[in-house]
Amino acid sequence: MYGSMSANIIMKTIAKILIPFILVFGIYVVVNGADSVGGGFQGGAILAAAFIVRWMVLPSEDFDISFLKKLERVFLIVLIALSMLLIGQSMQMSGAVGRLWMVGINLLIGVKVCCGLTIVFYRFVFFESRGTL
């Protein structure tokens, strides 16, 4: 399907090396988004790239996206609830509390974006592409 067997071995080896770096870089962008460029959305998109690379190396349909859908919904509800509870206080937070608030919100957004983009990717791969083959 993808060429010779040696090409698959090379792709799998590179992916095994690359995926941990993608995850670490995505987490780095999410956590440092409170102080620099980046944040939840950008870090979540980078984290979703790890799932995409995994599918490119091991294209199988055994991936269950129902867990990701549930996780995404939970994080959306938590994000909305926290924002509603602390809407008046979030702009007045300073120092360590403000930084912790921004890192927490970026983490919530990052996980939600990662789940959402991964769901979109797998949805296109598993369901939308079947009509074109």
N, C-alpha and C positions, 0 to 999 in steps of 0.2 A: 504494500500500500504506500509506504513512504520511501521506498527504495530498498537498498540492501540491508541486511541484518546489522552490519557494522555501523551504518548510519544511525539505526535505532539505538544501539549501545552508546554511541557518542552522544546522541541527544539526551538519553536517560541520565548519563553520567554528568553532563553539563547541567541538566535540570536539578539533579540532586545537590550539586554545588551551588547553583544560583538561587534556588527557592529560599534557603535560610537567609541569604543576603537581602533578598527582596523583602522578606518579613521584617528583618531588623531595620532596614531603611524605612519601611512604612511606619513602623512603631516610632522610630526616631522623628520622622516628619510630624506625626500626630502629637507627640509629647512636646516637641520644641515649637509647635505652632503658636503657643502662648507668647513666645518671645521673638519669633522671627517669621519669615514668610513660610506659609504652609499651614497646616492644621488638619482638621478632621476630614474634610473632603479630599484634599490631595493625598493624605496618608491612607485614607480608605481606598482610594483608587489604586494606589501602589500595592496595598495588601491584596486587593482583588486580582492584581496581576499574577500573584502566586498561584491562585486557583486556575487562572487561564493557562499559565505555563504548565501546570500539572496536567490539564486536559490535553494540551498539545503533545505532550510526551506519552500519556496513557489515555488515548481517546476511548472511553468506555461510557456506557449509559447507566452504570450502577450508582452514580452519584445521586443522592436523595436531597433535593432542594427544599423539602418540606421543613426540615430543621432550620435552614437558613431563613425561610419565610417567617417562621415563628420567632426566631431570634431578632429579626429585623423589626417585627411588630412590637416586641417587648421593649427594644431599645428606643423605638419611636415614642411609645407611651411614657417611658421613663424620662426621655428628653423633654417632652411636652410638659409633663408633671413638674419636673424640676424647674423648668423655665417659668411656669405659671406661679410656683411657690416663691421663687426668688427674683421675680421680675423687678421689683422695686429696689432690691438690695444689691443686685449683681453689678451695677455701675458704680456703686460706692465701696465695693470691696477693694482692699489694697493689701500689699505685702504678700505674705505667705498664703493667706486665705484667698486672695484674688487669683494668685497663680494656681493654687489647687483647684479652684472653681474652673478656670480656663482649661487646665489639663483634663479635668473630669469631663467637661463638655466636649472637648476635642476628642477624647476617647469614645464617648457615646456616639458622636457624629461619625468618627472613623469606622467603628464597627458597623454602624448602620449603613454607611456608604459602601463598605466592603461587601456586606451581605446583599445589598441592592444591586450593585454592579455585577456580582457573581450570579445572582438570580437572572438578571437580564441576559448575561452571556449564555448561561446554560439553557435558558428558555429559547433563545435563538438557535442554539446548536441542536437541542433535542427535539424541538417542536416546529419551529418556523422553517428550518432548512429541509424538512422532509418533503415538502411539496415541490421543491426545485430539483430534486434528484431524479 
